[in-house]
Amino acid sequence: MPPIIKLSDQDQLVPTEKFPHGKFPFSHFNPMQSRVFEIYDKQANIVISSTTASGKTIAAELAATHELRINHRKVVFLGPMKALVREKYEDWTSKNHHFSDLKICVCTGDYRLTQAKKKELETSDIILLTVEMFNSHVRGHGSDDNQYLKDVGLVIADEIHLLGVQGRGDHEEVGLMKFCEINPNCRIVGLSATVPNASQLADWISYILTGNDTYLVESNYRPIPLGVHYEKYENTRRYELTEEEKVDTAIRIVQDNPEDKYLIFTHTKRTGAMMKKALERAGFPAQFHNADLDREERHKFEDEFKNNPKFQILIATSTMAWGVNTSARRVIVVGVHRGLDEVQPYDIWQMCGRSGRPGYDTRGDCYILLPRDNYNYHYNRIAKDYKITSRLLDYVGTVSDPHYKTLAFHLVSEIHHGNITDKDDVYKWYKRSLAHFQNKDLDDGIIEATLNLLIKCGAIKEIAGKYKCTSVGIVSSMFYYSPFDISDLRSNFQTLFTSGAETNDLATSVALGNVDTVRMGIVSRAEQDEMATFVSRARPTEKIFGKVLQDTAWKGAYCYYQLMNGLPLGVIGGTAHNLQFDFPRLSTVLQMVDTMAGKWHQGKYFGVLEKRIKYGVSSNLVPLCELNNIGKVRAERLWAAGIKTYNDVANNLEKVQAIVKLKRETIEEICNQAKLMAMGVRSITPPTRGGACS
């Protein structure tokens, strides 16, 4: 068995000039980095368990540089979310970084690789991926010909304690299992927060995944001491009053130290907006960092917060905590619930880790707001050590009737690629998992129930005792999409087209929204109130589909309806934006289901639907929005003035200019583009996103 070598901080600091392959903007490595300096070039794995802001990424860069410059092999970086992957790309491509001369590729978008993207991956030195994209590349290694995976010498798994995060950790776990079969000689560097079972994680990497030695560096180093304070707020029976109590408690904390910089995390955008207004009423200007802002706006807030002494308070939704690239003297975590769900301890500590600015503060302080009536329960839940625990056997439903949909998602891909054909293959596959290493028992009952669930939804079928994927399962595997969602989409759109309701926006929105993943969400009272009118209008569509919809399905339908028609998003904005962002993939999935199973011949319909979701317009306005600089508002003005086709635009330059009020040269470009498109020639210049140009 390969040994686990445990190491602690090195008291003797190593000068950075001793590192021969790169330069750093400081004179000495810190105690944790100095220890890693002793082992970065060993043919072994490294797991670093250390606090936020302790410099784990720089420690990983030492090993990565050796792999790149000496061994001449690729490096893969796995980030917990797209924002952090993009941040790493910006850091490593900046002219002052010693990676700036290397070819670095980001891959966080489409789950189907184009030939151009494959070539980019093959020629890149460093490849930056989210864990979901990594697992997608690994599971499609054979069919997609992802040969670059065999050329990787080092995988940096940032925030590897993500393995224990519900809905995310299983993707990284299964991705690492499969990758280490494809590339058994690759080294793994795992960067983790301080967790009590880091040695168990190192054991799994060493004994099960790679069969190589692993160094476990357990560090106590934190550049700035952290003080954690638990504050009570009154938990009322009314949601709005409870949120007001949280906000008032947070403001009192700010008033105690009004000169300090504060980063305030709220768990919903609505509470964040309430927080901003309350602070401003109390005389504290603040900005709100949330998912509705584009990347440039978010970075602007972060930069101003870092560099402008007068910018004292930045509010951020807790879902942005992993992506906010800034720290503050004090952090306030406004409560421990996201809707009806409890916020997990790892999320809370991710936020707390932003306390204290290196180079500015001598300490950081974090304030966690807990409800008075069950204070002890939440204190014990959050204050106790958080262990990394596999989520592969998470289930929905009840203990007496569990549905192992997480396991099913991964099994369908293994069946598609021929790696699993029967129950014995499932056991063989499972033995490499962290779940099995942590003694989470998989028995015949779980396997049979999960496979039967996949058979029931039409993702797989059993032929002569062997399991095969159907078209639903194949599309699920190819596009990294829930087989249960694809099953629902196939059924919904079959009904939609058979009933002739495809031109009914209410029915179309229900067909899109009533899917398994959406139904497993939650609906707040505020969301119920906002979509009440829509639900009353759309209720008759239940007769078309022969189903009574849950509130969560109505929420999904409402999001799609508002997006399709460019209507205000209100409190459902965050959910709607996520659906809008993912819709190009969903559109491709629907067209593939059409081709492989439905035989509806509705490719053009789905293409128009995708553009409606993008631009927020009715079907008749889609062609106009395809023109550069024409968005929803300008398209509506053109249509109202009788400019309805590409020929109308091409032949009415003066009228178009009078309506849209753009520079002459811009109008000429629009009219030339319209002329080409009227001839069936797509413009060489891609159209801008209409909503941004209206």
C-alpha positions as CSV (number, residue, x, y, z in Angstrom):
1,M,0.0,0.0,0.0
2,P,1.4,3.5,-0.9
3,P,2.2,5.5,2.3
4,I,0.5,8.7,3.4
5,I,3.3,11.1,4.5
6,K,1.9,13.7,7.0
7,L,3.6,17.0,7.2
8,S,3.0,20.3,9.1
9,D,4.1,23.9,8.6
10,Q,7.8,24.6,8.0
11,D,9.1,27.2,10.5
12,Q,12.2,27.9,8.3
13,L,10.8,30.2,5.6
14,V,12.1,29.5,2.1
15,P,13.2,32.5,0.0
16,T,11.2,32.6,-3.2
17,E,14.3,33.2,-5.2
18,K,15.2,29.6,-4.6
19,F,12.4,28.5,-6.8
20,P,14.0,28.3,-10.3
21,H,11.0,28.3,-12.6
22,G,9.0,31.4,-11.7
23,K,9.0,34.7,-9.8
24,F,6.7,35.8,-7.0
25,P,5.9,39.3,-5.7
26,F,7.1,38.5,-2.2
27,S,10.5,37.6,-0.8
28,H,9.6,34.4,1.2
29,F,7.1,31.6,1.0
30,N,4.9,31.3,4.1
31,P,5.2,28.3,6.5
32,M,2.7,26.1,4.5
33,Q,4.2,27.0,1.1
34,S,7.7,26.5,2.5
35,R,6.8,22.9,3.4
36,V,5.4,22.3,0.0
37,F,8.6,23.6,-1.5
38,E,10.3,20.5,-0.2
39,I,8.0,18.1,-2.1
40,Y,6.6,19.9,-5.1
41,D,8.9,18.0,-7.6
42,K,8.2,14.5,-6.1
43,Q,6.3,12.0,-8.2
44,A,3.5,12.0,-5.6
45,N,0.1,13.4,-4.8
46,I,-0.2,16.4,-2.4
47,V,-3.2,17.2,-0.3
48,I,-3.1,20.6,1.4
49,S,-5.5,21.2,4.3
50,S,-5.3,24.9,5.2
51,T,-7.5,27.9,5.9
52,T,-8.9,30.4,3.3
53,A,-6.3,33.1,2.3
54,S,-3.3,31.0,3.4
55,G,-1.9,30.8,-0.2
56,K,-2.8,27.3,-1.2
57,T,-3.0,28.2,-4.9
58,I,0.6,29.4,-4.9
59,A,1.7,26.2,-3.3
60,A,-0.1,24.3,-6.1
61,E,1.6,26.5,-8.7
62,L,5.0,25.1,-7.5
63,A,4.0,21.5,-8.5
64,A,2.3,22.8,-11.6
65,T,5.3,24.7,-12.8
66,H,7.5,21.6,-12.4
67,E,5.1,19.5,-14.4
68,L,4.9,22.2,-17.1
69,R,8.6,23.3,-17.4
70,I,10.4,20.1,-16.5
71,N,8.2,17.2,-17.3
72,H,6.5,19.0,-20.2
73,R,3.1,17.7,-19.5
74,K,-0.3,19.5,-19.2
75,V,-1.9,20.7,-16.1
76,V,-5.6,20.7,-15.4
77,F,-7.1,23.1,-12.8
78,L,-10.6,22.2,-11.4
79,G,-12.5,25.1,-9.9
80,P,-15.7,24.9,-7.9
81,M,-17.6,27.4,-10.0
82,K,-17.2,29.3,-13.3
83,A,-16.5,32.6,-11.6
84,L,-13.4,31.2,-9.9
85,V,-12.2,29.4,-13.0
86,R,-12.5,32.7,-14.9
87,E,-10.7,34.5,-12.1
88,K,-7.8,32.0,-12.3
89,Y,-7.6,32.5,-16.0
90,E,-7.3,36.2,-15.5
91,D,-4.6,35.8,-12.8
92,W,-2.5,33.3,-14.8
93,T,-2.6,35.2,-18.1
94,S,-1.7,38.6,-16.6
95,K,1.7,39.7,-17.9
96,N,3.2,39.7,-14.4
97,H,2.5,36.0,-13.8
98,H,5.1,33.4,-14.6
99,F,2.4,31.4,-16.5
100,S,1.7,34.2,-18.9
101,D,3.9,32.7,-21.7
102,L,1.9,29.5,-21.6
103,K,-1.2,28.6,-23.6
104,I,-4.1,28.5,-21.2
105,C,-7.6,27.3,-22.1
106,V,-10.9,27.8,-20.3
107,C,-13.7,25.3,-20.9
108,T,-16.8,25.9,-18.9
109,G,-19.5,26.3,-21.6
110,D,-21.0,23.8,-24.0
111,Y,-20.8,20.1,-22.9
112,R,-20.4,19.0,-26.6
113,L,-16.9,19.7,-27.9
114,T,-16.4,21.2,-31.3
115,Q,-13.4,20.3,-33.4
116,A,-11.9,23.7,-32.8
117,K,-12.3,23.3,-29.0
118,K,-10.7,19.8,-29.1
119,K,-7.7,21.2,-31.0
120,E,-7.4,24.0,-28.4
121,L,-7.4,21.5,-25.6
122,E,-4.8,19.4,-27.3
123,T,-2.4,22.3,-27.8
124,S,-2.9,24.0,-24.4
125,D,-0.5,23.8,-21.5
126,I,-3.0,24.6,-18.8
127,I,-6.7,23.7,-19.0
128,L,-9.2,25.3,-16.6
129,L,-12.4,23.4,-15.9
130,T,-15.4,23.3,-13.6
131,V,-15.8,19.9,-11.9
132,E,-18.9,19.2,-14.0
133,M,-17.1,20.0,-17.3
134,F,-14.2,17.8,-16.1
135,N,-16.5,14.9,-15.5
136,S,-18.2,15.5,-18.8
137,H,-14.9,15.3,-20.6
138,V,-13.8,12.2,-18.7
139,R,-17.1,10.3,-19.3
140,G,-16.9,11.1,-23.0
141,H,-13.2,10.3,-23.3
142,G,-13.8,7.5,-25.8
143,S,-16.7,8.8,-27.9
144,D,-15.4,12.4,-28.0
145,D,-11.8,11.4,-28.5
146,N,-10.6,13.6,-25.6
147,Q,-7.0,12.4,-26.0
148,Y,-5.6,15.5,-24.1
149,L,-6.6,13.7,-20.9
150,K,-3.8,11.2,-21.3
151,D,-1.2,14.1,-21.6
152,V,-2.1,15.6,-18.3
153,G,0.6,15.3,-15.7
154,L,-1.1,17.1,-12.8
155,V,-4.6,17.8,-11.7
156,I,-5.1,20.7,-9.3
157,A,-8.4,20.1,-7.5
158,D,-9.2,23.5,-5.9
159,E,-11.5,23.5,-2.9
160,I,-11.6,19.7,-3.0
161,H,-13.8,19.7,0.0
162,L,-16.4,20.4,-2.7
163,L,-16.6,16.5,-2.7
164,G,-18.9,16.8,0.3
165,V,-21.2,19.4,-1.2
166,Q,-24.7,18.2,-2.1
167,G,-25.4,18.4,-5.9
168,R,-21.8,19.1,-6.7
169,G,-19.4,16.7,-5.0
170,D,-20.6,13.6,-6.8
171,H,-19.5,15.1,-10.1
172,E,-16.0,15.6,-8.9
173,E,-15.9,12.2,-7.2
174,V,-16.9,10.3,-10.3
175,G,-14.8,12.5,-12.5
176,L,-11.7,11.6,-10.5
177,M,-12.6,7.9,-10.4
178,K,-12.8,7.8,-14.2
179,F,-9.9,10.1,-14.9
180,C,-7.4,8.0,-12.8
181,E,-8.4,4.9,-14.8
182,I,-7.6,6.8,-18.1
183,N,-4.4,8.4,-16.7
184,P,-3.1,6.3,-13.8
185,N,0.3,8.1,-13.6
186,C,-1.1,11.6,-13.2
187,R,-0.5,13.4,-9.9
188,I,-3.3,15.0,-8.0
189,V,-2.9,18.2,-5.9
190,G,-6.0,18.7,-3.7
191,L,-6.5,22.1,-2.0
192,S,-8.9,21.9,0.9
193,A,-10.2,23.9,3.8
194,T,-9.2,22.6,7.2
195,V,-11.4,19.5,7.7
196,P,-11.0,16.8,10.3
197,N,-10.9,13.9,7.8
198,A,-8.4,15.3,5.3
199,S,-6.3,12.2,6.0
200,Q,-9.2,10.0,4.8
201,L,-9.3,12.0,1.6
202,A,-5.6,11.5,1.1
203,D,-5.9,7.8,1.7
204,W,-8.6,7.5,-1.0
205,I,-6.5,9.4,-3.5
206,S,-3.5,7.2,-2.6
207,Y,-4.9,3.8,-2.1
208,I,-7.8,3.7,-4.5
209,L,-7.4,6.3,-7.2
210,T,-3.7,6.5,-8.1
211,G,-1.7,3.8,-6.1
212,N,1.0,6.4,-5.5
213,D,2.4,8.1,-2.4
214,T,0.5,11.1,-1.1
215,Y,1.8,13.9,1.1
216,L,-0.7,15.4,3.4
217,V,0.2,18.9,4.5
218,E,-2.0,20.0,7.4
219,S,-1.4,23.6,8.1
220,N,-2.3,25.9,11.0
221,Y,-1.1,29.0,9.2
222,R,-3.5,31.8,8.6
223,P,-2.0,35.2,7.7
224,I,-4.6,37.0,9.8
225,P,-6.3,35.7,13.0
226,L,-10.1,35.1,12.6
227,G,-12.6,35.9,15.3
228,V,-16.0,34.3,14.9
229,H,-19.1,35.7,16.7
230,Y,-22.6,34.3,16.8
231,E,-25.3,36.9,17.0
232,K,-29.0,36.2,17.7
233,Y,-32.0,37.6,15.9
234,E,-35.7,37.2,16.6
235,N,-37.4,34.6,14.4
236,T,-41.0,35.6,13.8
237,R,-43.8,33.7,12.2
238,R,-43.8,36.0,9.2
239,Y,-41.0,35.7,6.6
240,E,-40.8,39.4,5.9
241,L,-40.6,40.4,9.6
242,T,-37.9,37.8,10.2
243,E,-35.8,39.2,7.3
244,E,-36.2,42.6,8.8
245,E,-35.0,41.3,12.1
246,K,-31.9,39.9,10.4
247,V,-31.3,43.2,8.6
248,D,-31.7,45.2,11.8
249,T,-29.2,43.0,13.6
250,A,-26.7,43.4,10.8
251,I,-27.0,47.1,10.9
252,R,-26.4,47.2,14.6
253,I,-23.1,45.4,14.0
254,V,-22.1,47.9,11.4
255,Q,-22.9,50.8,13.7
256,D,-20.6,49.3,16.4
257,N,-17.6,49.8,14.0
258,P,-18.7,52.3,11.4
259,E,-15.2,53.0,10.0
260,D,-14.4,49.4,9.0
261,K,-15.0,47.7,5.7
262,Y,-17.8,45.1,5.7
263,L,-18.7,42.3,3.4
264,I,-22.3,41.3,4.1
265,F,-23.6,38.0,2.8
266,T,-27.3,37.5,2.3
267,H,-28.9,34.2,1.2
268,T,-31.5,35.7,-1.2
269,K,-31.4,38.7,-3.6
270,R,-34.6,40.0,-2.0
271,T,-32.9,40.2,1.4
272,G,-29.8,41.7,-0.2
273,A,-31.9,44.5,-1.7
274,M,-33.6,45.0,1.6
275,M,-30.2,45.2,3.3
276,K,-29.0,47.8,0.8
277,K,-32.0,50.0,1.4
278,A,-31.8,49.7,5.2
279,L,-28.1,50.6,5.2
280,E,-28.7,53.6,3.1
281,R,-31.5,54.8,5.3
282,A,-29.1,54.4,8.3
283,G,-26.5,56.5,6.4
284,F,-24.2,53.7,5.1
285,P,-23.9,53.7,1.3
286,A,-23.5,50.2,-0.1
287,Q,-23.4,48.3,-3.3
288,F,-25.1,44.9,-4.0
289,H,-22.9,42.2,-5.7
290,N,-25.3,39.6,-7.2
291,A,-25.8,37.3,-10.2
292,D,-27.9,39.8,-12.1
293,L,-24.8,41.9,-12.7
294,D,-22.5,41.0,-15.6
295,R,-18.9,40.0,-14.9
296,E,-17.6,43.5,-15.6
297,E,-20.0,45.1,-13.2
298,R,-19.1,42.6,-10.4
299,H,-15.4,43.1,-11.0
300,K,-15.9,46.9,-10.9
301,F,-17.6,46.6,-7.5
302,E,-14.8,44.3,-6.2
303,D,-12.0,46.6,-7.4
304,E,-13.6,49.7,-6.0
305,F,-14.2,47.9,-2.7
306,K,-10.5,46.9,-2.5
307,N,-9.1,50.2,-3.5
308,N,-11.5,53.0,-2.5
309,P,-11.4,53.8,1.2
310,K,-14.8,55.5,1.0
311,F,-16.4,52.3,-0.4
312,Q,-17.0,50.6,3.0
313,I,-19.8,48.1,2.5
314,L,-20.3,45.4,-0.2
315,I,-23.4,43.2,0.0
316,A,-23.3,39.9,-1.9
317,T,-25.6,36.9,-2.2
318,S,-24.2,33.9,-0.5
319,T,-24.3,31.9,-3.7
320,M,-21.6,34.4,-4.9
321,A,-19.4,33.7,-1.9
322,W,-17.2,31.3,-3.8
323,G,-16.7,33.8,-6.6
324,V,-16.2,37.2,-4.8
325,N,-12.6,38.1,-5.2
326,T,-12.2,40.3,-2.2
327,S,-12.0,40.4,1.6
328,A,-13.1,42.8,4.3
329,R,-12.1,43.6,7.9
330,R,-15.5,42.3,9.0
331,V,-17.9,39.8,7.4
332,I,-21.6,39.4,8.4
333,V,-23.5,36.3,7.4
334,V,-27.2,37.3,7.5
335,G,-28.9,34.1,8.7
336,V,-28.5,30.4,8.1
337,H,-31.4,29.7,5.7
338,R,-31.8,29.9,2.0
339,G,-35.5,29.8,1.5
340,L,-36.7,26.8,3.5
341,D,-33.3,25.1,3.3
342,E,-30.5,25.3,5.8
343,V,-27.3,26.8,4.5
344,Q,-24.6,24.2,4.9
345,P,-21.6,24.8,7.2
346,Y,-19.1,24.7,4.3
347,D,-20.9,27.7,2.7
348,I,-20.9,29.6,6.0
349,W,-17.2,29.0,6.5
350,Q,-16.5,30.0,2.9
351,M,-18.0,33.4,3.7
352,C,-16.3,33.7,7.0
353,G,-12.9,33.1,5.3
354,R,-13.3,36.5,3.6
355,S,-12.7,38.2,6.9
356,G,-9.5,40.2,7.2
357,R,-7.5,41.8,4.4
358,P,-3.9,40.7,4.1
359,G,-1.6,43.7,4.2
360,Y,-4.3,45.9,5.7
361,D,-5.8,44.3,8.8
362,T,-4.2,42.7,11.9
363,R,-7.3,40.4,12.3
364,G,-10.6,39.6,10.8
365,D,-14.0,39.2,12.4
366,C,-17.0,37.3,11.2
367,Y,-20.5,37.6,12.6
368,I,-23.0,34.7,12.0
369,L,-26.6,35.6,12.6
370,L,-28.6,32.7,14.2
371,P,-32.3,32.6,15.1
372,R,-32.9,32.9,18.9
373,D,-35.5,30.2,19.2
374,N,-33.2,27.4,17.9
375,Y,-29.9,29.0,18.5
376,N,-28.2,26.0,20.1
377,Y,-29.2,23.7,17.2
378,H,-27.7,26.0,14.5
379,Y,-24.6,26.8,16.7
380,N,-23.8,23.1,17.1
381,R,-24.5,22.4,13.4
382,I,-22.2,25.2,12.2
383,A,-19.5,25.3,14.8
384,K,-18.7,21.6,14.7
385,D,-16.0,20.3,12.3
386,Y,-17.2,19.7,8.8
387,K,-16.2,16.4,7.4
388,I,-15.9,15.6,3.7
389,T,-18.6,13.0,3.0
390,S,-19.4,11.5,-0.3
391,R,-22.8,12.5,-1.8
392,L,-23.0,9.7,-4.4
393,L,-25.7,7.9,-2.5
394,D,-27.8,11.0,-1.7
395,Y,-31.5,10.3,-2.5
396,V,-34.7,12.2,-2.7
397,G,-38.0,10.9,-1.4
398,T,-38.5,9.2,1.9
399,V,-36.4,6.7,3.9
400,S,-39.0,4.0,3.0
401,D,-39.1,5.0,-0.7
402,P,-35.7,6.5,-1.6
403,H,-34.9,7.5,-5.2
404,Y,-31.2,7.5,-5.8
405,K,-31.2,10.0,-8.7
406,T,-27.6,11.1,-8.1
407,L,-26.4,7.5,-8.6
408,A,-28.7,7.1,-11.5
409,F,-27.3,10.1,-13.3
410,H,-23.8,8.6,-13.3
411,L,-24.9,5.0,-14.0
412,V,-26.7,6.0,-17.2
413,S,-23.5,7.3,-18.7
414,E,-21.5,4.2,-17.7
415,I,-24.2,2.1,-19.3
416,H,-24.1,4.2,-22.5
417,H,-20.4,3.7,-22.8
418,G,-20.6,0.0,-22.2
419,N,-18.7,0.0,-18.9
420,I,-21.7,-1.3,-17.0
421,T,-24.0,-4.0,-18.4
422,D,-25.2,-5.7,-15.3
423,K,-25.4,-5.5,-11.5
424,D,-21.9,-6.9,-10.9
425,D,-20.4,-4.2,-13.1
426,V,-22.1,-1.6,-10.8
427,Y,-20.4,-3.1,-7.8
428,K,-17.0,-3.1,-9.6
429,W,-17.4,0.6,-10.6
430,Y,-18.6,1.6,-7.1
431,K,-15.6,0.1,-5.3
432,R,-13.4,3.0,-6.6
433,S,-15.7,5.6,-5.1
434,L,-15.1,7.7,-2.0
435,A,-18.5,6.5,-0.9
436,H,-17.3,2.9,-0.8
437,F,-14.1,4.0,0.9
438,Q,-16.2,5.6,3.6
439,N,-18.1,2.4,4.1
440,K,-21.4,3.6,2.5
441,D,-22.9,0.3,1.7
442,L,-24.4,-0.3,-1.8
443,D,-26.6,-3.3,-1.8
444,D,-28.7,-5.2,-4.3
445,G,-31.8,-3.3,-3.3
446,I,-30.3,0.1,-4.0
447,I,-28.9,-1.0,-7.4
448,E,-32.1,-2.7,-8.5
449,A,-34.3,0.2,-7.4
450,T,-32.0,2.7,-9.2
451,L,-31.9,0.7,-12.4
452,N,-35.6,0.2,-12.3
453,L,-36.0,4.0,-11.9
454,L,-34.0,4.4,-15.1
455,I,-36.1,1.8,-16.9
456,K,-39.3,3.5,-15.7
457,C,-38.2,6.9,-17.1
458,G,-37.2,5.3,-20.4
459,A,-33.5,6.0,-20.1
460,I,-32.3,2.3,-20.2
461,K,-33.8,-1.1,-21.1
462,E,-32.9,-4.6,-20.2
463,I,-32.3,-7.1,-23.0
464,A,-31.4,-10.7,-22.1
465,G,-30.2,-9.7,-18.7
466,K,-28.0,-6.8,-20.0
467,Y,-28.7,-3.1,-19.7
468,K,-28.6,-0.8,-22.7
469,C,-29.3,2.9,-23.1
470,T,-32.3,4.1,-25.0
471,S,-32.3,7.4,-26.9
472,V,-33.2,9.2,-23.7
473,G,-30.2,7.7,-21.9
474,I,-27.9,8.4,-24.8
475,V,-28.9,12.1,-24.9
476,S,-28.5,12.3,-21.2
477,S,-25.0,10.9,-21.3
478,M,-23.9,13.0,-24.4
479,F,-25.1,16.3,-23.0
480,Y,-24.5,15.8,-19.3
481,Y,-28.3,16.2,-18.6
482,S,-30.6,14.5,-16.2
483,P,-32.2,11.5,-17.7
484,F,-35.3,12.3,-15.7
485,D,-35.5,15.8,-17.2
486,I,-35.1,14.4,-20.7
487,S,-37.8,11.9,-20.1
488,D,-40.1,14.7,-19.0
489,L,-39.2,16.9,-21.9
490,R,-39.8,14.1,-24.4
491,S,-43.3,13.4,-22.9
492,N,-44.2,17.1,-22.5
493,F,-43.3,18.1,-26.1
494,Q,-44.9,14.9,-27.5
495,T,-48.1,16.1,-25.9
496,L,-47.6,19.7,-27.0
497,F,-47.1,18.8,-30.7
498,T,-49.8,16.1,-30.7
499,S,-52.4,18.6,-29.2
500,G,-51.3,21.4,-31.6
501,A,-50.5,23.7,-28.7
502,E,-47.0,24.6,-29.8
503,T,-48.0,28.2,-30.6
504,N,-49.5,28.6,-27.1
505,D,-46.9,30.4,-25.0
506,L,-48.5,29.3,-21.8
507,A,-48.5,25.6,-22.8
508,T,-44.9,25.9,-24.2
509,S,-43.7,27.4,-20.9
510,V,-45.3,24.5,-19.0
511,A,-43.7,21.9,-21.3
512,L,-40.3,23.5,-20.5
513,G,-40.9,24.1,-16.8
514,N,-42.5,20.9,-15.6
515,V,-39.4,18.7,-15.4
516,D,-37.9,16.7,-12.6
517,T,-35.0,19.0,-11.6
518,V,-37.2,22.1,-11.5
519,R,-39.9,20.2,-9.5
520,M,-37.3,19.4,-6.8
521,G,-36.7,23.1,-6.1
522,I,-38.5,25.4,-3.6
523,V,-40.9,28.3,-4.0
524,S,-41.0,31.1,-1.5
525,R,-44.1,33.0,-0.4
526,A,-42.9,36.0,-2.3
527,E,-42.5,33.9,-5.5
528,Q,-46.0,32.4,-5.0
529,D,-47.5,35.9,-4.8
530,E,-45.6,37.2,-7.8
531,M,-46.6,34.3,-10.1
532,A,-50.2,34.0,-8.9
533,T,-51.7,35.8,-11.9
534,F,-49.7,33.8,-14.3
535,V,-50.8,30.5,-12.7
536,S,-54.4,31.4,-12.8
537,R,-54.1,32.2,-16.6
538,A,-52.0,29.1,-17.3
539,R,-54.0,26.6,-15.1
540,P,-56.1,25.4,-18.1
541,T,-53.0,23.9,-19.7
542,E,-53.1,21.2,-17.0
543,K,-55.9,19.6,-19.2
544,I,-53.6,19.6,-22.2
545,F,-50.9,17.6,-20.3
546,G,-53.3,15.7,-18.1
547,K,-51.3,16.6,-15.0
548,V,-51.8,18.7,-11.9
549,L,-48.7,20.9,-11.6
550,Q,-46.8,21.4,-8.4
551,D,-45.9,25.0,-7.3
552,T,-42.2,24.4,-8.3
553,A,-43.3,23.4,-11.8
554,W,-45.4,26.6,-12.1
555,K,-42.3,28.5,-11.0
556,G,-40.3,27.0,-13.8
557,A,-43.1,27.7,-16.3
558,Y,-43.4,31.3,-15.1
559,C,-39.7,31.8,-15.5
560,Y,-39.8,30.6,-19.1
561,Y,-42.9,32.6,-20.0
562,Q,-41.4,35.8,-18.7
563,L,-38.1,35.1,-20.6
564,M,-39.9,34.3,-23.8
565,N,-41.8,37.5,-23.8
566,G,-39.2,39.9,-22.3
567,L,-41.4,40.5,-19.2
568,P,-40.1,41.6,-15.8
569,L,-38.4,38.8,-13.8
570,G,-38.8,40.3,-10.2
571,V,-38.0,37.9,-7.4
572,I,-37.6,34.9,-9.7
573,G,-34.7,36.7,-11.6
574,G,-31.9,34.5,-10.3
575,T,-33.7,31.3,-11.3
576,A,-34.7,32.7,-14.6
577,H,-31.3,33.9,-15.5
578,N,-29.8,30.4,-14.8
579,L,-32.5,28.9,-17.1
580,Q,-31.7,31.5,-19.7
581,F,-28.0,30.9,-19.6
582,D,-28.4,27.1,-20.0
583,F,-31.1,27.3,-22.7
584,P,-28.8,26.9,-25.7
585,R,-27.8,23.5,-24.3
586,L,-31.4,22.7,-23.6
587,S,-32.4,23.7,-27.1
588,T,-29.7,21.3,-28.5
589,V,-31.0,18.5,-26.2
590,L,-34.6,19.1,-27.4
591,Q,-33.5,18.9,-31.1
592,M,-31.5,15.8,-30.4
593,V,-34.5,14.2,-28.7
594,D,-36.6,15.2,-31.7
595,T,-34.1,13.6,-34.1
596,M,-33.4,10.4,-32.1
597,A,-36.8,9.7,-30.5
598,G,-39.7,12.1,-31.0
599,K,-39.5,12.4,-34.9
600,W,-41.4,15.7,-34.6
601,H,-39.3,17.4,-37.2
602,Q,-39.4,20.6,-35.2
603,G,-35.8,21.8,-35.4
604,K,-36.8,25.2,-36.7
605,Y,-39.3,25.6,-33.9
606,F,-36.7,24.9,-31.2
607,G,-34.3,27.2,-32.9
608,V,-36.8,30.1,-32.8
609,L,-37.7,29.2,-29.2
610,E,-34.0,29.5,-28.2
611,K,-33.8,33.0,-29.8
612,R,-37.0,34.0,-28.0
613,I,-35.5,33.0,-24.7
614,K,-32.3,34.9,-25.6
615,Y,-34.0,38.1,-26.8
616,G,-37.3,38.1,-24.9
617,V,-39.5,38.7,-27.9
618,S,-42.4,37.1,-29.8
619,S,-41.7,34.8,-32.7
620,N,-42.4,37.4,-35.3
621,L,-39.6,39.7,-33.9
622,V,-36.9,37.0,-33.8
623,P,-35.5,37.8,-37.4
624,L,-35.2,41.5,-36.6
625,C,-33.3,40.7,-33.3
626,E,-30.8,38.7,-35.3
627,L,-29.6,41.9,-36.8
628,N,-26.6,43.6,-35.1
629,N,-27.6,46.3,-32.6
630,I,-31.3,45.4,-32.8
631,G,-32.8,44.3,-29.5
632,K,-36.3,43.9,-28.2
633,V,-37.2,47.6,-28.0
634,R,-35.8,48.6,-31.4
635,A,-37.4,45.5,-33.0
636,E,-40.8,46.4,-31.6
637,R,-40.4,50.0,-33.0
638,L,-39.4,48.7,-36.4
639,W,-42.4,46.3,-36.5
640,A,-44.8,48.9,-35.4
641,A,-43.6,51.2,-38.3
642,G,-44.1,48.4,-40.8
643,I,-40.5,47.3,-41.1
644,K,-41.1,43.5,-40.6
645,T,-38.7,41.6,-42.9
646,Y,-35.0,41.7,-43.9
647,N,-36.0,43.2,-47.2
648,D,-38.0,45.9,-45.4
649,V,-34.8,46.8,-43.5
650,A,-32.5,46.6,-46.5
651,N,-34.7,48.8,-48.6
652,N,-35.6,51.5,-46.1
653,L,-32.3,52.9,-44.8
654,E,-33.6,56.4,-44.0
655,K,-36.7,55.1,-42.2
656,V,-34.7,52.6,-40.2
657,Q,-32.3,55.3,-39.1
658,A,-35.2,57.6,-38.0
659,I,-36.7,54.7,-35.9
660,V,-33.6,53.3,-34.2
661,K,-31.6,56.5,-34.0
662,L,-28.1,55.1,-34.6
663,K,-25.1,56.5,-36.4
664,R,-25.2,56.5,-40.2
665,E,-22.4,54.0,-40.6
666,T,-24.1,51.6,-38.1
667,I,-27.4,51.8,-40.0
668,E,-25.6,51.0,-43.2
669,E,-24.0,48.0,-41.6
670,I,-27.5,46.8,-40.4
671,C,-29.0,47.3,-43.8
672,N,-26.2,45.4,-45.5
673,Q,-26.5,42.6,-43.1
674,A,-30.3,42.5,-43.7
675,K,-29.7,42.3,-47.4
676,L,-27.4,39.3,-47.0
677,M,-29.8,37.6,-44.6
678,A,-32.7,38.2,-47.0
679,M,-30.6,36.3,-49.6
680,G,-30.1,33.4,-47.1
681,V,-26.5,34.4,-46.3
682,R,-25.7,34.6,-42.6
683,S,-23.8,37.6,-41.6
684,I,-20.0,37.2,-41.0
685,T,-20.3,39.4,-37.9
686,P,-22.2,37.6,-35.2
687,P,-25.2,39.5,-33.9
688,T,-24.9,41.1,-30.5
689,R,-27.2,40.1,-27.7
690,G,-30.3,42.0,-28.4
691,G,-31.3,42.8,-24.9
692,A,-28.0,44.7,-24.3
693,C,-28.6,46.9,-27.4
694,S,-32.2,47.9,-26.8
